[in-house]
Amino acid sequence: MSVANSDPTTAENEYLLQQAQYFLSSEPTQSLRILNEELALPKLTKKQQIQWYLLNTRAVIVTNQLNKGYSSLEQLFLLNEHPYFYEKLPTILSMTGVWLRKSSYLSDAEATFTCALKQPSSLNQQMSLKVSLAIIARQQTNYIRAKALYREAYQIAEKLKNERALATIANNLGVLALDNNKLRQANGYFRKALAGHQLQAKKPGHINAGINLLFVFLLQKQFINYQRLYDPIAKLVESVPDQPKRTYLLWVNSGYQAAQGKLISQQLRAQLKTEFEQLESKGLKRLIYKHLAPTLNIVLNLPAQQASKTFNAPWFEQVKLCNW
């Protein structure tokens, strides 16, 4: 008989943790509500506490409450002698790396992902870690390294026959091609990504690849292709509460309207400028600044490349040593 079966409280907590896990990708705010309102940390077993901190950190990352991630990670690493911690080590390191990257600790994030790759891990985890390292390489404008890492991840996805990952990586390769003004190459990657996400019925990926492809159609002056794709993508964007995607689509479609000779009002220009400031993706900001702002006669301030900060915390020393 398992502990969960012998103890009703443990079993109930197990169920609530599973519920929090279930909502993580679709409704992360619901995950946070379950974790913080329905579960009492002191009443959890040590293994469940590790699960709680893992889920809580992931949920605050997804909901962009990065300042709340630090204490969760600190508490998680205090449990580092528990067998379950070692069992989940690649996942813990991967998540720590994502938090560090999103908090602009790029070098420390890279070291964390590299350490995670040294641990015994599944092919899925290795693929995910290579994608994470590629994202950092792109942020550092090291496009050759980023492309090599994405291709390694793509090969693993092919081995796993993971269609969703193949579509996501194809989209990322398309973005790299767009960064380097290789429009034909970007077009091919985005088409592949769009087809893959449509098959998987994955709305966020479908939207990303769709807007990216519209952007390339606009830059290539493939206006008939643009017109065919615009309506279905616009309807999808309207169906999700994702302001950055709406802003991205508004910029691209304003560029299209201008290319068709339509007058862009001062009011729309002001809206585009305000919404640009609120975008978090530095890569997307660079692309809008380069390709769309000049055609719309909008003067933007592109923030200077921030120097990578260094992360210091007692618990992070063990990660830097990578001696598990």
C-alpha positions in Angstrom: 0.0 0.0 0.0 1.4 3.4 -1.0 1.7 6.4 1.3 -1.0 8.2 -0.8 -3.4 5.3 -0.2 -2.7 5.1 3.6 -3.0 8.8 4.3 -6.1 10.7 3.1 -4.4 14.1 3.5 -1.4 13.1 1.4 -3.7 11.7 -1.2 -5.8 14.8 -1.4 -2.7 17.0 -1.7 -1.4 14.7 -4.5 -4.7 15.3 -6.3 -4.4 19.1 -5.9 -0.8 19.0 -7.2 -1.9 17.0 -10.2 -4.7 19.6 -10.8 -2.1 22.5 -10.6 0.1 20.6 -13.1 -2.9 20.1 -15.4 -3.7 23.8 -15.6 -0.1 24.9 -16.0 -0.1 25.3 -19.8 -3.7 26.3 -20.3 -4.6 28.4 -17.3 -1.5 29.1 -15.2 -3.3 31.6 -12.9 -5.6 28.7 -11.9 -2.5 26.6 -11.1 -1.3 29.5 -8.8 -4.7 29.7 -7.2 -4.6 26.0 -6.3 -1.0 26.1 -5.1 -1.4 29.1 -2.9 -5.0 28.9 -1.7 -5.8 25.1 -1.5 -2.5 23.6 -0.4 -0.7 24.2 2.9 3.0 23.8 2.4 3.9 22.6 5.9 1.4 19.8 5.6 3.0 18.4 2.4 5.5 15.6 2.4 9.1 16.6 1.4 8.5 15.1 -2.1 5.3 17.1 -2.5 7.1 20.3 -1.3 9.6 19.8 -4.2 6.6 19.4 -6.6 5.0 22.5 -5.1 8.1 24.7 -5.6 8.6 23.3 -9.1 5.0 24.0 -10.1 4.9 27.4 -8.4 8.2 28.6 -10.1 7.0 27.4 -13.5 3.6 29.2 -13.0 5.2 32.5 -12.0 7.5 32.3 -15.0 4.6 31.6 -17.4 2.6 34.5 -15.9 5.7 36.7 -15.9 5.8 37.3 -12.2 9.6 36.8 -12.1 10.1 38.5 -8.8 8.1 35.7 -7.1 10.4 33.0 -8.6 13.4 33.7 -6.5 12.0 32.6 -3.1 10.5 29.4 -4.7 13.9 28.5 -6.2 15.7 29.2 -2.9 13.4 26.9 -1.0 13.6 24.3 -3.7 17.4 24.1 -3.5 17.2 23.8 0.3 15.6 20.4 -0.3 18.5 19.3 -2.5 19.4 16.2 -0.5 16.1 14.5 -1.0 16.2 11.6 -3.6 13.3 13.2 -5.5 15.3 16.4 -6.0 18.0 14.3 -7.8 15.3 12.5 -9.8 14.0 15.8 -11.0 17.4 17.5 -11.3 17.4 18.1 -15.2 13.9 19.6 -14.9 14.9 21.8 -11.9 18.0 23.1 -13.6 16.1 23.7 -16.9 13.5 25.7 -15.0 16.2 27.6 -13.1 17.9 28.5 -16.4 14.6 29.8 -17.9 14.0 32.0 -14.8 17.6 33.3 -15.1 17.3 34.0 -18.8 14.0 35.8 -18.5 15.6 37.8 -15.6 18.5 38.9 -17.9 21.2 36.7 -16.2 22.2 35.3 -19.7 25.6 33.9 -18.8 24.4 32.3 -15.6 21.4 30.9 -17.6 23.7 29.4 -20.2 25.9 27.8 -17.5 22.7 26.3 -15.9 21.4 24.8 -19.1 24.9 23.5 -19.9 25.0 21.9 -16.4 21.6 20.3 -17.0 22.8 18.8 -20.3 25.5 17.0 -18.3 22.9 15.2 -16.1 21.3 11.9 -17.1 18.3 13.0 -19.0 15.7 11.9 -21.6 15.9 12.9 -25.3 13.0 15.2 -24.8 14.9 17.1 -22.0 18.0 17.2 -24.2 16.0 18.7 -27.0 14.4 21.3 -24.8 17.8 22.3 -23.3 19.3 22.8 -26.7 16.4 25.0 -27.7 17.0 27.0 -24.4 20.7 27.4 -25.2 19.8 28.5 -28.8 17.4 31.2 -27.5 20.3 32.6 -25.4 22.6 32.5 -28.4 20.0 34.5 -30.5 19.7 37.0 -27.7 23.5 37.4 -27.8 23.2 37.8 -31.6 25.4 34.7 -32.0 23.3 33.4 -34.9 25.7 30.7 -36.1 25.6 29.0 -32.7 21.8 29.5 -32.4 21.2 27.8 -35.8 23.6 24.9 -34.9 21.8 24.3 -31.6 18.3 24.5 -33.2 19.4 22.0 -35.9 20.6 19.6 -33.2 17.3 20.0 -31.4 15.4 19.4 -34.7 17.3 16.1 -35.3 16.2 14.9 -31.8 12.6 15.9 -32.5 12.8 13.9 -35.8 14.0 10.9 -33.8 11.2 11.3 -31.3 8.6 11.9 -34.1 7.6 14.9 -32.0 5.5 17.0 -34.5 4.8 19.8 -32.0 8.5 20.3 -31.3 9.4 20.1 -35.0 6.9 22.9 -35.7 8.2 25.0 -32.9 11.8 24.6 -33.9 11.0 25.3 -37.5 9.4 28.6 -36.4 12.5 29.4 -34.4 14.7 28.7 -37.4 12.5 31.0 -39.4 12.9 33.8 -36.9 16.7 33.4 -37.2 16.5 33.6 -41.0 14.3 36.7 -40.7 16.9 38.2 -38.3 19.5 37.7 -41.1 17.2 39.0 -43.8 17.0 35.6 -45.5 13.4 36.0 -46.5 13.0 33.0 -48.8 14.5 30.7 -46.1 12.2 32.3 -43.4 9.2 31.8 -45.7 9.9 28.0 -46.0 10.5 27.5 -42.2 7.3 29.5 -41.2 5.2 27.5 -43.7 6.5 24.3 -42.2 5.8 25.6 -38.7 2.3 26.7 -39.6 1.4 23.4 -41.2 2.8 21.5 -38.1 0.9 23.6 -35.6 -2.3 23.3 -37.6 -2.1 19.5 -37.5 -1.4 19.6 -33.8 -4.3 22.1 -33.2 -1.9 24.1 -31.0 -3.3 27.7 -31.0 -0.3 29.6 -29.6 2.2 28.0 -32.1 -0.3 28.4 -34.9 -0.7 32.1 -34.1 3.1 32.7 -33.8 3.9 31.0 -37.1 1.0 32.6 -38.8 1.9 36.2 -37.9 5.6 35.5 -38.7 4.5 34.2 -42.2 2.3 37.3 -42.7 5.4 39.5 -41.9 7.5 37.6 -44.5 4.7 37.8 -47.1 4.6 41.6 -46.5 8.4 42.0 -46.8 8.4 39.8 -50.0 5.4 41.8 -51.4 3.4 38.5 -51.7 0.2 40.4 -51.2 -2.2 37.8 -52.5 -0.7 35.2 -50.1 -1.0 37.8 -47.3 -4.7 38.5 -48.0 -5.5 34.7 -47.9 -3.8 34.1 -44.6 -4.7 37.3 -42.8 -8.4 36.6 -41.8 -7.9 33.2 -40.3 -4.9 34.4 -38.3 -6.7 37.6 -37.1 -9.6 35.5 -35.9 -7.3 33.2 -33.9 -5.5 36.3 -32.4 -8.9 37.7 -31.3 -9.8 34.4 -29.6 -6.9 34.5 -27.1 -6.1 37.1 -24.4 -2.6 37.7 -25.6 -1.8 41.4 -25.9 1.8 41.0 -27.4 0.4 38.9 -30.3 -2.3 41.5 -30.9 0.4 44.2 -31.0 2.6 42.2 -33.3 -0.3 41.6 -35.7 -1.4 45.3 -35.6 2.1 46.4 -36.6 2.3 43.9 -39.4 -1.1 44.7 -40.7 -0.5 48.5 -40.5 2.6 47.8 -42.6 0.5 46.0 -45.1 -2.1 48.8 -45.2 0.7 51.4 -45.8 2.1 49.2 -48.6 -1.4 49.3 -50.2 -1.3 53.1 -50.1 -3.7 53.5 -47.2 -3.2 56.6 -45.0 -2.0 55.7 -41.5 -3.6 58.1 -39.0 -1.7 59.9 -36.2 -3.9 58.1 -33.7 -2.9 54.7 -35.0 0.8 55.8 -35.1 0.5 56.8 -31.5 -1.1 53.5 -30.5 1.6 51.5 -32.4 4.3 53.4 -30.6 2.7 52.9 -27.1 2.2 49.2 -27.7 5.7 48.8 -29.0 7.1 50.1 -25.7 5.1 47.4 -23.8 6.5 44.5 -25.9 9.0 42.4 -23.9 10.6 40.5 -26.7 13.8 42.3 -27.7 14.1 40.2 -30.8 10.7 41.2 -32.0 11.3 44.9 -31.2 14.5 44.7 -33.3 12.5 43.3 -36.3 9.7 45.9 -36.0 12.3 48.7 -35.6 14.2 47.6 -38.7 11.4 46.6 -41.1 8.1 48.2 -40.1 8.8 51.5 -38.3 10.5 53.3 -41.3 7.7 52.4 -43.7 5.1 53.8 -41.2 7.2 56.9 -40.5 7.3 56.1 -36.8 10.3 57.0 -34.8 11.1 54.4 -32.1 13.6 54.2 -29.3 15.3 50.8 -29.4 16.7 50.0 -25.9 20.5 49.5 -25.9 21.7 46.0 -25.5 21.9 45.4 -21.8 25.0 43.9 -20.4 24.3 40.5 -18.9 23.9 40.7 -15.2 25.6 38.3 -12.8 23.5 36.3 -10.5 24.6 35.7 -6.9 22.9 33.6 -4.3 24.2 31.0 -1.8 22.1 28.2 -3.3 23.3 29.1 -6.9 26.9 28.2 -6.0 26.1 24.5 -6.3 24.7 25.1 -9.8 27.8 26.9 -10.9 30.0 24.1 -9.6 27.7 21.6 -11.4 29.0 18.8 -9.1 25.9 16.7 -8.2 
